[in-house]
Amino acid sequence: MEIIFMFIAGIIVFIIAILAIIKGVTHRVQAPTNDLKKEISTLKKRIDELENENNK
């Protein structure tokens, strides 16, 4: 009986570990993409401001 409980506990821990690995990988992939989007939007705003200054 205890062997069955240990097997079930092992499966639960394994599933949690797999989910944590998947979540970590997706975060590592998405973080640079989000940073680049912020950087691009900041640069676009700066370009618009400089163009408006030159047109005055």
N, C-alpha and C positions, 0 to 999 in steps of 0.2 A: 504494500500500500504506500509506504513512504517513497518507494522508487517511482511510483506514478506521480506523486506530488512533486518530487524533485525534477522529473522529466517535464512536467507542465511548467514549473517555475523556470526551468532552463529555456524552454520555448518562449515564454513571455519576455525574459531578459534578452534573448536573441532578437526578438521582434523589436523591442525598444531600441536596441543597439543599431539595428538596420535603419530604423526611422531616424535616429540621431545622425547617422552617417549621411543619409540622403538629405536631411535638412541642412547639415553643415556644407555639403557640396553645393547645393542650390544657393545658399547664402553667399558662398565664396564666388560663385559665378555671377550672381546678380549685383553684388556690391560694386564692382568696377563699372558695370554698365550704368548703374544709377549715378555714380560719381561723374562719369563722362557726360551724362545728360545734364546734370547741374552745371558742369563746366561749360558746356556748349551754350546753354541758356544764358549764362553770365556773359560769355563772350559776345553773343548776339546783342544783348542789352548795351554793352560797351560800344559795339560798332554803331548801333543806332544813335547813341548819344554823341559819338564823334561825328557822324554824318550830319546830325542836326546842328552841331556847333559849326561845322564847315559851311553849311547852307545859310547861316545867318549873316 
